[in-house]
Amino acid sequence: MAAGYRGRFAPSPTGPLHFGSLVAAVASYADARSRGGTWLVRIEDLDRPRTVAGAADDILRTLNACGLQWDGVVHQSRRHGAYHAALHRLRKQGVIYPCACSRREIADSAISGIEGPVYPGTCRKGLATDKRPHAWRVDTRGVRIAFEDTLQGKIEQDLEHDVGDFVLYRSCVFAYQLAVVVDDAEQGITDVVRGADLLDSTPRQIYLQRLLGLPTPHYLHVPVAANDRGEKLGKQTMAAAIDAGDPRPALVAALHFLGLDPPAEITVASIAAVWRWTIRHWQVARLPRIRWLRV
C-alpha cells in the first residue's frame, strides 16, 4: 500500500520510557505498520549532560516488551561527522554566521517570541575584534514557512520574528534542529509522526531542509500527554515509567488517548493481538485534533 513509507521514533535517553513517549511511539508505529512501512528508532543522545546512563537500553527493552518491533536503531552521538559536514555546507553557502552573545545578553534584548527571547541579530554583521564566537546561527531574515500538518492543519511561521536566528552549533554540541534534519534525510524518512510539542520546531527544520537541498517529510503531530496541571509528562514532571513486566495496561491506555477506543476484550488480549487490532483500525481521522490532552 505504501511500500516507500519510512517512519521513526526518536526518544531522548534522559530517563525511562513514560506514558507521553509511549503515545508518540504507538502513533508512529501504528501509522507505519498500517501502511506497510518501515519503522526505525533513533536515540537522540546529543545532549550528554542530560543523558542518563543505561536509559537508552532501558527504553529499547520497554519498546520491545510493548511489542514495537523496530527495523533498525541509530544513536545520534555516533553521527557527529554527518552533522559537521552539513554545518560546513551551510557555512560555505554563507547562510550561517558565528555568534559571541551570551544567553544573558539575548535575554536582556526584551524581544519575545513563541519560545522566549528572540535573538536580535547582533552578530550578523560580524564580531568585534575582542569577541570570540561560541555558537553558529542561521540567518532567518525575511523567512516565512508554511506547511500542512496531516492532523493539525496549516501551520505558518515567520522565523525571524517568531524564533529568530536559531543556533545550529554551540560549545562543541550540535543542535537538535540540525541533527534531526540530517538524520531524517540520511535515513530516508518519508513520514514524521511525533508529539505536538515539536510542532513549532517544524518550520525551522523545513527551512534547513531547503537550505541543504533535502526532501521534506510528511508531518503528523499527535496530542501531547499532559498531567492535571497541564504540564507535559516527562522526567521534570516525575512521569512514571512504563512497567515493562506488564505493559499492556499502558498500551491500551495509549490507544484510548489517541481516540481509537479499543474493545473491552483488548484489555485481556496478548500484546500481539493488541497490535493486530490497532493496525487494522488505525485511522488518522480518529485522532484528537488538539496539541495538548490531559491523561
Beta strands, then each sheet from edge to edge (+ up, - down):
strand 1: 6-9
strand 2: 38-43
strand 3: 73-75
strand 4: 96-99
strand 5: 112-113
strand 6: 116-117
strand 7: 135-138
strand 8: 144-149
strand 9: 153-158
strand 10: 167-170
strand 11: 173-174
strand 12: 191-195
strand 13: 218-222
strand 14: 224-226
strand 15: 292-294
sheet 1: 1+ 2+ 3+
sheet 2: 4+ 7- 10+ 11-
sheet 3: 5+ 6-
sheet 4: 8+ 9-
sheet 5: 12+ 13+
sheet 6: 14+ 15+
end
